[in-house]
């Protein structure tokens, strides 16, 4: 990349201009070549820096600046979870239709690996990064991760499925409040009032939203909130839900329905209830989130919240490609959940 020297002896490149202007190198390139629309305030800021440093890239530099890898990096928490697998497949299909290749990086819930892979995707010069799971799900954003993301976003747009305070990441996320509305309305209409909420951690953004909405709905219906019906310090796996469901029953806590935080957790709950002689849904109804293949093959098949993964993946890829091309797109786009009713939920006796 051809660059200019300033009196400090430092070479100025298109990447320096982009970093100082807070935009991508592709946006700087578009200003230099007048090849696409750029918002006036950004264009003026970039133009001022170009004039400040007397920056005049040659044609080779312009060509390099416009080069794309046609690759979108996908950073996933754990592809072994069918929710993340469904997400990736949807993104891969949408990326292919848009002329891109989806590159999967799976950090298996390991926080150091998560950061390392994020840096690796930038080094591989992917055109954009989409992240689902990990630190973008935290209720309170981690400062070190925020700083890393801001550094990477100087050259590479990032789209997330949660939130990351202190960044300008674009987000495509599930309307978790509406998802809880759907489950609670379904159970309340069946006559349930003693509804347990099992699994998940309240330091996870969308789990926290679900918990808060659960309490609000009970209050709106004039039903007393019983904190004993809600597990805390849980997780999203079969084993934890199995243990927590056993603990609830051991304490003699009465319930007529259980909301599992995901399909994995629902399987642990169902296993516990079966072992202890409870019939589903005759004695206790069980409903869940994610509507993965697990919900369909469970015994009985699970009532679960569906996200229309095809639409979800398309919105993620559409947002990423809009940012790559410098097109305007909403900072937050929501995915509307739907309820799929199966045999695991029924009326109270």
Rosetta blueprint (number, residue, H / E / L):
1 X L
2 X L
3 X L
4 X E
5 X E
6 X L
7 X L
8 X L
9 X L
10 X L
11 X E
12 X E
13 X L
14 X H
15 X H
16 X H
17 X H
18 X H
19 X H
20 X H
21 X H
22 X L
23 X L
24 X L
25 X H
26 X H
27 X H
28 X H
29 X H
30 X H
31 X H
32 X H
33 X H
34 X L
35 X L
36 X L
37 X L
38 X L
39 X L
40 X H
41 X H
42 X H
43 X H
44 X H
45 X H
46 X H
47 X H
48 X H
49 X H
50 X H
51 X H
52 X H
53 X L
54 X L
55 X L
56 X L
57 X L
58 X L
59 X H
60 X H
61 X H
62 X H
63 X H
64 X H
65 X H
66 X L
67 X L
68 X L
69 X L
70 X L
71 X E
72 X E
73 X E
74 X E
75 X E
76 X E
77 X L
78 X L
79 X L
80 X L
81 X L
82 X H
83 X H
84 X H
85 X H
86 X H
87 X H
88 X H
89 X H
90 X H
91 X H
92 X H
93 X H
94 X H
95 X H
96 X H
97 X H
98 X L
99 X L
100 X L
101 X E
102 X E
103 X E
104 X E
105 X E
106 X E
107 X L
108 X L
109 X L
110 X L
111 X H
112 X H
113 X H
114 X H
115 X H
116 X H
117 X H
118 X H
119 X H
120 X H
121 X H
122 X H
123 X H
124 X L
125 X L
126 X L
127 X L
128 X E
129 X E
130 X E
131 X E
132 X E
133 X L
134 X H
135 X H
136 X H
137 X H
138 X E
139 X L
140 X L
141 X L
142 X L
143 X H
144 X H
145 X H
146 X H
147 X H
148 X H
149 X H
150 X H
151 X H
152 X H
153 X L
154 X L
155 X L
156 X L
157 X E
158 X E
159 X E
160 X E
161 X L
162 X L
163 X L
164 X L
165 X L
166 X L
167 X L
168 X L
169 X L
170 X E
171 X E
172 X E
173 X E
174 X E
175 X L
176 X H
177 X H
178 X H
179 X H
180 X H
181 X H
182 X H
183 X H
184 X H
185 X H
186 X H
187 X H
188 X H
189 X H
190 X L
191 X L
192 X L
193 X L
194 X L
195 X E
196 X E
197 X E
198 X E
199 X L
200 X L
201 X L
202 X L
203 X L
204 X E
205 X H
206 X H
207 X H
208 X H
209 X H
210 X H
211 X H
212 X H
213 X H
214 X H
215 X H
216 X H
217 X H
218 X H
219 X H
220 X H
221 X L
222 X L
223 X L
224 X L
225 X L
226 X L
227 X H
228 X H
229 X H
230 X E
231 X L
232 X L
233 X L
234 X L
235 X L
236 X L
237 X L
238 X H
239 X H
240 X H
241 X H
242 X H
243 X H
244 X H
245 X H
246 X H
247 X H
248 X H
249 X H
250 X H
251 X L
252 X L
253 X L
254 X L
255 X L
256 X L
257 X E
258 X E
259 X E
260 X E
261 X L
262 X L
263 X H
264 X H
265 X H
266 X H
267 X H
268 X H
269 X H
270 X H
271 X H
272 X H
273 X H
274 X H
275 X H
276 X L
277 X L
278 X L
279 X L
280 X L
281 X L
282 X L
283 X L
284 X L
285 X E
286 X E
287 X E
288 X E
289 X E
290 X L
291 X L
292 X L
293 X H
294 X H
295 X H
296 X H
297 X H
298 X L
299 X L
300 X L
301 X L
302 X L
303 X E
304 X E
305 X E
306 X E
307 X L
308 X L
309 X H
310 X H
311 X H
312 X H
313 X H
314 X H
315 X H
316 X H
317 X H
318 X H
319 X H
320 X H
321 X H
322 X H
323 X H
324 X H
325 X H
326 X L
327 X L
328 X L
329 X L
330 X L
331 X L
332 X E
333 X E
334 X E
335 X E
336 X L
337 X L
338 X E
339 X E
340 X E
341 X L
342 X L
343 X L
344 X L
345 X L
346 X L
347 X L
348 X L
349 X L
